[in-house]
Amino acid sequence: MSSAVSPSPAAASARVAGYAPGAYRPRFTGGHVQTLYAWGKPRAFPGLPDPEACYVDVAPDARVLAHCHWHGTPAAHPTLLLLHGLEGSSLAHYMRGIADKAWRAGWNVVRLNQRNCGGTEHLSRGLYHSGLTHDPLFVLRALIAQHRLTRVAVAGYSLGGNLTLKLAGELGDTMPELVGVCAVSPTMELAACVEALERRQNLVYQFNFVRNLKQRMRRKAALFPGAFDLAPLERIWTVRQFDEAYTAPHHGFLDASDYYHRASAMRVLSHIRVPALILTAEDDPFVPPAPFRDPVVAANPAVTVVVTPHGGHCAYLEAPAGAADGGYDGYWAEREIVRFVDAQARARLD
């Protein structure tokens, strides 16, 4: 079964740099099936070398951990920074899947943990949020300076996709080393995503996110006695309630609604000036397709949007290929990310 792609009118901007979306043939139809299968299926990457643990002090009271894969001469290779989703980490299957494909394509890869993620609660006093672009920007600049990098790209899934697009919008054309960005199932209009998450059919996703958020708050409170009031946790059953009680006040937002508005990439998407690829699916359970058809998105010639009928949330599974056909593992979005950034990096050399 083939699944048509629907690029925005801006798609020509990416094709100029040698990229056109590849055909996507879903292994399963149904957003929940795709999402849950990708979520639960174990994956192994024996060809991906062991990473170097890279710690970066992004603020006086905050240190983040990245897992870095460097080729022998880092400056001679392009570098891809990867950003995970809500309550994910650098060990998420898609982070390792993209890293494996990018590494084999000749890229350095940096798998960044957001503050407190990947077992790093002890490294930062505060919390992270969906629009906290300060940390990936700080890391990018530090790595560019340290390794004299000349070509970098950023890719993110879900919340990490929102961060990726927001970062690109905030930067505009001020970082000459940035060749392109990619976002898969990005929560770029947070209010719409939270509203969709609250639908009855999404109870399992809501439960999982809230359980992990509450567990993290208990770990933070144990590590930093007196810094966090755990009393509200007993009354929290949704992501919105968690953001109202913790995320918004901790970061100086008026409330959850103010946080969702100001932290969404949609507020700055018109300012993106580097080639940007957005992949999303009509059947994503909690990232509605409507924002991707907003005139603001279509009007930006730097942004290519691909909306597929199927794909679920951060899944995009196809049938894998055998060794005789190159050993493709069937993770279409991961393959497209590498194809896209590789085209942009090569174009920069022309």
N, C-alpha and C positions, 0 to 999 in steps of 0.2 A: 504494500500500500504506500503510495507516495503522498507527501504532505506539501502543499504549495506554500511558498513563502510570499510575504507581502511587504516588500521594502517600501520605505517612504520615498517621496520624490527626491529626497536628498541622496539616494543610494548612489547616484553617479559619482559623487565626491569620493567614495571609497573605491569604486571601480577604477578610477583614474590611477589609483595607487596599486592596481593589480589584484583587487579582490572583488568577487561577486559571491553571494551566499551559495553554498553548496546545497544540493537537494537533500531534504530530510525525509527519511522513510521510517516512521515510528515502529518500534518493535511491539508496542502495546498502544491501544487507544484508551482514553479515559485519564483525566488528570490525576485522580487519586491513585490509580494503578501505577502510573509512571512515577509519581512522587514517592510513594511508599516503597516501591521496588528499589529505586535508586538509593533511598534513605537506608534501607536495611541490607542491601547486598554487599558482602565483604569483597574487598578488592586488594590485590597485591601488586607491587611494582618493583620486581627484582632488578630491573635495569636502572632504577633511579639511585644514584649514589647516596650514601649517608650524608646528611646535611651538617653544616657548621652552625652551631648555636650562636646567634648574633644578638647581643643585648644593646639596646639604645636608650639612653636617658632622654626622654622627650619632654620632660618637665622636672622641676626640682623634686617633686614627690611622685614621679611616674617613670617607670622603666618598662619597655616592651621587649618581647622576645620574638625574633624572627628565625626561621630555619632557612639557611642560605645554601644554595648550590652554585658554586663558582667554577667556571672553567679555568684552565691554567693561567691565562692572561685575561682577567675580567674585562678590561677596557677594550679588548678586541672583539667582544661579543655584546650583543644587545642584552638588556636585563629586563625581566618581567617581574613586577611586584604583584602579589596575589592577596586579595582581601576576602575573608570568609563572612558567612552570614551570622544572624542572631544566635548567640550561644554556641557558635562553632569554634573552630580553632585551626591552626596550621596543619593539623592531622586529619581534617575532614577529607573524605574520599575524593571530592572534586578538586581540592587544593593539591593533593598528591597526583591526581590524574592529569591535571593541566601541567603540573611541574614535570611529570614524566614525558609528556608530549613535547613541551617546550625545550626541555633539556636535550632530547634527541634531535631537535631542530637547530641546536647550537646556541640556545639562550642560557644565560645565567638566570636563576630563579630565586626569588625571595618570598617565602611564605610567612606572612606577618600575622602574629597574634595581636588582636586588639587588647587594650588594657584589661587585665584580669582573666583573659581567656587562655586556654591551653595550660591550665594549672599555674597561672602567674598572679593569682590574687595578692600574694605577699609583696609583689613588686611595685604596686601602685596603691596609694591611699584612696583615690577616688574611683569613680565608675566610668564606663564608656557610654556613648549613645550613638544613634543611627546617623548622625551628621557630623561626628567628631573627626573632621578631616585634618586637624592639626597633627595627629600622630603619623599617618602615612606620608604627609607632606614633609614632616621633619625627617622621617626615615629616608625618603627619597633624596632629599638634599644632602643628608649625611653620607649616603652611599655614593652619590655622584661625586662628592668632594673626595671621599676616601679612595675610591677606585678609579677616579677620572673617567667616569662613564659618559659616553656621548649619545647613547640611544637607550631610552627607557620607555616602558609601557606599563599600564596598570590594568588589571582585570579583577572583577569582583562578582560574587554571587549574592543575590537577594539583598540583605542589608549592606553587604560589601559592594554590591552593584550600585546602590544609592550613594555610598561613599565615593565610589569611583567617578560617577558622573558629577557629583557635587564638587569634588576636587578639581576635575577638569574645568567646570564652569567657573570656579573661583580663580583658577590659574589663568584662564583665557589663553593668551599667547606669550605669557611671561616666563615659561620654562622651555628654553630651546631644545633641551635634551628629550623632552616628551614627544614621542612619535605617534602615540595613539592610545585609546582606552577601550575596554570592552566591559559590558555589563550584562549578566544573564539573570533573568527574572528579577530585575531590580525593583526594590520598594521605593520608587522615586516619587511617589505621592503617598506618604505614610498614612495619612488619615484614611484614604480609600482602602489601603491594605489592612489596617487594623479593623475597619468596619467589616471587610470581607472575612477576616479571621474569626469574627464573632458569630458568623452563621453557624447554625446547628451542625451542618455537615462537616464543619472544620473543627469540631470539638477535640479530636485527637491531636491536632497540631497545636491548638491553644493550650491544651493540658500539658503537652511536652515542653513548650516554651516556658510556661509559667512555673512548672516544676523545677526546671533548670535555673530560672531566674531566682526563685526563692532559695534554692540550695546555695547559689552563689552568694546571696545576701547573708545567709547564716555563716558561710565561711569567712566573708569579709568582716562581719561583726566579731567573730572569734579572733581574727588576726589584728583588728584595730578596735580594742575595747572602748566603748563610749562614742564611737564615731557614727554608728548607725542605730536607729531605733527599730527593733524587730517587731514591735507590737502590731503594726499594720499588716504584717504578713498573713495573719490568720484570717483577714477579711479580703484577701486578694485571690481572685480566681481568673482574672483576665490580664492580658498584656496591657490594656488601657489602664486598669486599676494599678498595676505595678508602676507604669510610667507616671501616673498621677501622684502616687505616694513617694516614689524614689527618683526616677530619672529626671523628671521636670524640675522639681525643687533643687536637686543636687547640682544641676547645671545652670540654674538661674532662669529657667523658663517660667512663664506665668502659671501654666498648667499643661496638661497633656496635649490639648488642642494647639496651644501656642508652640509647643515642642514639635509636634507633627508638621505644622506649617513651616516653621523656620528651618527645620533640619532636613526637609525634603529637597532633593536635587532639582525638582521642577522649578524652584525659585531662581535657579541660576543656569538652567539648561540652555537658555538662549545665548549665554556667554561662552559656550564651548567653542573653541577654535581649532582644536586638534581633531583628526579623524576619530570618530566614536562609533562603535558598533553596539547596538542593543538587540538582544535576543529575548523574546518572551513568547508565551503560548496562550492561545484563547482559553484553554482548559486549565490554566493555572488555578489551583483552588483558592488562593488568597492574594494574588496580584492581578487585579482586574485589568483588562486590555485597554479600557477607555483612555487613560492618561497618555498612552503611547500614540494615540491618534489626535492628540491635542494640536491645534494649529501652531502652537509655540514650538513643538517638536518638529513638525513637518517643515517649518520655515527656516530651520537651521541647516545650511548646506553641509556642515561638518558631520551631521548625525545621520547614520544609517539605521533604520529600524526594521527588524525582521520579526513579524508576528506569524507564528505557525498555528494551525488548528489544534495540534496536539503537542505534547511535550511535558505537561505538568509543571511543577515547581522545581527548577534547578535539576531537571532529570534529562530529558532529551535523549532517550535510549533508542538506538537502532539495533538491528541484528549484528552481532560481531562477525568479523571475517576470519577465515582460517589463515594459517601461516603463509600459504601459497598466495594469498591476496594481501599480504602486508601485515597481517596480524592486528588489524584495526579492532579495537575493543567495543565499538558501538556507541561511545559517548560523543555524540555529535557536537554539542556546544563546546566541549573542550577542544575538539579538532578545529572548529571554526575560529575560536579565540586565537589559536596558534597560527592558523592561516592568515587571519586578519592582521595581527601584529607583525607577523613576518613580512607581509606585503608592505606595511608602513615603514618598517625598518629598512627594507631593501630600497624603497623609494627615496629614503633620506640619503642613501649613498649615491643615487643617480645624479 
